[in-house]
Amino acid sequence: MISFVFERHEGAATRRSSTWDEEPKARVAGKQNIVKMIKLLASVLLLLVTVSSTLAKPEKIAPKKEKRVPQTLSRGWGDELIWTQTYEEALFKSKNTNKPLMVILHLEDCPHSQALKKAFASNSEVQKMADEDFILLNLMYETTDKHLSPDGKYVPRILFVDPSLTVRADITGRYSNRMYAYEPNDIELLISNMKKAKRLLKTEL
């Protein structure tokens, strides 16, 4: 009888010991699951923050400014300007773009041409206006268009042609015997005449 009771107590003690061993394991497993869930939620939250900040602040890619290759057609009158090659091409572009054409006639061995070229190329206002508002042509030979030599074939001289293909004979320099000639100290007058060519273009067409 005593032995039987002892066995029952011993069995109960064994069962209790087994239950006590399982409880800590269950608690550890539960804590591990909680840690995993916290890590998962943290990862999801971080992902949401990253996506929302990307959507809120889209990356702006600054357009690359195209660098112009210096042109041999400039002949020193403005290496970063776009120059046409022939009078016919210049007239075609003037008509199609509705921009006035500026024609510069000069010679390499002419000291007056070289002096004017230096002043023309070094003046930022002239270069900017020429770039934005004019079709450009510089020639070292005469054309077959007699309207480009209304008072003679001297150099240097600068004439303007509007998109209607009419030579602007009324836009002149300050010399009565060479009406379309300019010297280095005439750059301000040239700027004024360039503005006049633009103004006439807008009001007449």
Long-range contacts (C-beta under 8 A, 24 or more apart in sequence): 73-138, 74-138, 75-106, 75-108, 75-117, 75-138, 75-140, 76-117, 76-121, 77-104, 77-117, 77-120, 77-121, 77-136, 77-138, 78-120, 78-121, 78-127, 78-130, 78-131, 78-136, 79-121, 80-127, 80-131, 81-127, 81-130, 81-131, 81-136, 82-131, 82-136, 83-136, 83-137, 83-138, 84-135, 84-136, 84-137, 86-137, 87-137, 87-139, 87-143, 87-145, 87-148, 90-135, 90-136, 90-137, 90-161, 91-161, 91-165, 93-135, 94-135, 94-161, 94-162, 94-163, 94-165, 95-163, 95-164, 95-165, 97-135, 97-163, 98-163, 98-201, 98-205, 99-133, 99-134, 99-135, 99-163, 99-201, 100-133, 100-134, 100-135, 100-160, 100-161, 100-162, 100-163, 100-168, 100-197, 100-198, 100-201, 101-134, 101-135, 101-136, 101-137, 101-160, 101-161, 101-162, 101-163, 102-130, 102-134, 102-135, 102-136, 102-137, 102-158, 102-159, 102-160, 102-194, 102-197, 103-137, 103-138, 103-139, 103-148, 103-158, 103-159, 103-160, 103-161, 104-136, 104-137, 104-138, 104-139, 104-156, 104-157, 104-158, 105-138, 105-139, 105-140, 105-142, 105-148, 105-155, 105-156, 105-157, 105-158, 105-159, 106-138, 106-139, 106-140, 106-155, 106-156, 107-140, 107-155, 107-156, 108-140, 110-155, 110-156, 112-155, 112-156, 112-183, 113-155, 113-156, 115-183, 115-184, 116-156, 116-182, 116-183, 116-184, 117-156, 118-184, 119-184, 119-187, 120-187, 120-190, 123-187, 123-191, 125-191, 126-187, 126-190, 126-191, 126-194, 129-191, 129-194, 129-195, 129-198, 130-194, 133-194, 133-198, 134-194, 134-197, 150-179, 150-180, 151-177, 151-178, 151-179, 151-180, 152-178, 154-178, 154-181, 156-181, 156-182, 157-181, 157-182, 158-182, 158-190, 160-193, 160-194, 160-197, 162-197, 162-200, 162-201, 162-204, 162-205, 163-201, 163-205, 164-204, 164-205, 168-197, 168-200, 171-196, 171-197, 171-200
